[in-house]
Amino acid sequence: MNEADKLKFGGRYRKYDPDGRLIIYKAGDVVTFNGINYVATNPVNGRSPASANSGWEKITQSSTFYCQNEEPQISFEGDRWFNPDVGLLYTRVCDNEGLHWVAT
């Protein structure tokens, strides 16, 4: 059995189940949060995958490419946006102050 056989894909991250109970994720559970896939490295309850030292590890990230004149309304880290009005390509980056578009 390899490491991938131990993973359990759970879909979108949720803090609570439909009955309002706190979800306890087990090591090997995989969730998607803001377009990024995370795997639990140990039991996790109530901590978002984006939180520091949360027990989650980023494993993959999908990104979206936009080609439009206006800044995209919804975007995530790693997304790219080409603005044909000004001829610039931007990449969505995250730092301690939040998400920003940076010309690349």
C-alpha positions as CSV (number, residue, x, y, z in Angstrom):
1,M,0.0,0.0,0.0
2,N,1.4,3.4,-1.0
3,E,0.8,6.8,0.7
4,A,-1.9,7.8,-1.8
5,D,-3.9,4.7,-0.8
6,K,-4.2,6.2,2.7
7,L,-5.9,9.5,1.5
8,K,-9.6,10.0,1.9
9,F,-11.1,12.8,-0.3
10,G,-13.7,14.7,1.5
11,G,-14.6,17.6,-0.8
12,R,-14.9,21.2,0.3
13,Y,-13.7,22.0,3.8
14,R,-16.5,22.4,6.3
15,K,-16.2,23.2,10.0
16,Y,-19.5,21.7,10.9
17,D,-21.6,18.8,9.5
18,P,-25.2,19.4,8.4
19,D,-26.4,18.7,12.0
20,G,-24.2,21.5,13.4
21,R,-21.6,19.2,15.0
22,L,-17.9,20.1,14.7
23,I,-16.2,17.9,12.1
24,I,-13.1,16.0,13.3
25,Y,-10.8,15.3,10.3
26,K,-8.4,12.4,10.5
27,A,-4.8,12.2,9.3
28,G,-5.0,11.6,5.5
29,D,-8.3,13.4,5.0
30,V,-8.1,15.7,2.0
31,V,-10.2,18.8,1.6
32,T,-10.5,21.8,-0.8
33,F,-10.4,25.3,0.7
34,N,-10.3,28.5,-1.5
35,G,-9.2,26.5,-4.6
36,I,-6.3,24.7,-2.7
37,N,-6.2,21.1,-1.7
38,Y,-5.0,20.3,1.8
39,V,-4.3,17.0,3.6
40,A,-4.7,16.6,7.4
41,T,-1.3,15.6,8.9
42,N,-2.9,14.7,12.2
43,P,-6.4,14.9,13.7
44,V,-7.9,18.4,13.1
45,N,-11.1,20.0,14.5
46,G,-12.3,23.5,14.0
47,R,-9.1,24.9,12.4
48,S,-9.2,26.2,8.9
49,P,-6.6,24.8,6.4
50,A,-5.4,28.4,5.9
51,S,-4.6,28.9,9.6
52,A,-1.0,28.7,10.6
53,N,0.1,25.5,12.3
54,S,-3.4,24.1,11.7
55,G,-2.5,20.5,11.1
56,W,-3.2,20.9,7.4
57,E,-0.6,20.7,4.6
58,K,-1.1,22.2,1.1
59,I,-0.8,19.5,-1.6
60,T,-2.1,21.1,-4.8
61,Q,-3.5,24.4,-6.0
62,S,-5.6,25.1,-9.0
63,S,-5.6,28.5,-10.6
64,T,-7.8,30.5,-12.9
65,F,-6.7,32.7,-15.9
66,Y,-8.8,35.8,-16.5
67,C,-8.7,37.9,-19.7
68,Q,-10.8,41.0,-19.0
69,N,-10.5,44.8,-18.6
70,E,-11.8,44.8,-15.0
71,E,-10.2,43.3,-12.0
72,P,-11.8,39.9,-11.3
73,Q,-14.4,40.1,-8.5
74,I,-13.4,36.7,-7.0
75,S,-9.9,35.4,-7.1
76,F,-7.5,33.3,-5.1
77,E,-3.7,33.1,-4.6
78,G,-2.0,31.9,-7.8
79,D,-4.7,33.2,-10.2
80,R,-3.6,35.2,-13.2
81,W,-5.3,38.1,-14.9
82,F,-4.5,39.7,-18.2
83,N,-5.8,43.2,-18.7
84,P,-6.0,43.8,-22.5
85,D,-6.7,47.6,-21.9
86,V,-3.2,48.1,-20.5
87,G,-1.4,45.0,-21.8
88,L,-0.3,43.7,-18.4
89,L,-0.4,40.3,-16.9
90,Y,-1.0,40.1,-13.1
91,T,-0.5,37.2,-10.6
92,R,-2.6,37.0,-7.4
93,V,-0.2,36.8,-4.4
94,C,-0.7,36.6,-0.7
95,D,1.4,38.2,2.0
96,N,0.9,39.2,5.6
97,E,-1.3,42.1,4.5
98,G,-3.7,40.0,2.3
99,L,-4.2,39.2,-1.4
100,H,-2.7,41.6,-4.0
101,W,-2.4,41.6,-7.8
102,V,1.2,42.0,-8.9
103,A,2.2,42.8,-12.5
104,T,4.5,40.0,-13.8
